[in-house]
Amino acid sequence: MQTSWLNRFLKCLNVVLFQVIGDLQKLIKDLVDEHRNTFHKDDMRDFLDVYLKQITEEKDADFNGKRSERAKRE
């Protein structure tokens, strides 16, 4: 008997966790997309803009034949 309620609880917990994780992933994706669409390299609003700027600089450096610092360490 004890395992049946525990199994039901764990299944419900699993469903809820997957829903929460999915919601968080969508929220983060939406925030990053919004920041990408409104990004200006000279106007850093928050850490997402700094992150996007860093990614852009690394892509530009890699594209121009220079390896990024992270790639050099690996």
Phi, psi and omega in degrees: 000318183296325182288333181292316178291326179292319177297316179297317179299313181295322177295317178295318178299319178299315179297314181297316180298317178296322177295316180296315179297317177298318178297318178296318178298319179294317179300313180295316178300316180297318179296316180294317178299317179298317180293323177298318183290335183245018186287133172227122187297340180264002182230089181272111182272323182199189186295333177295321177295320178297318178298313180297321178297316180297316179298316180298316180295320179293319178296317178298317180295317178295320181295325181276009176091003178261139178273142178288162180300320180296319180293326179294323181288332184280000000 
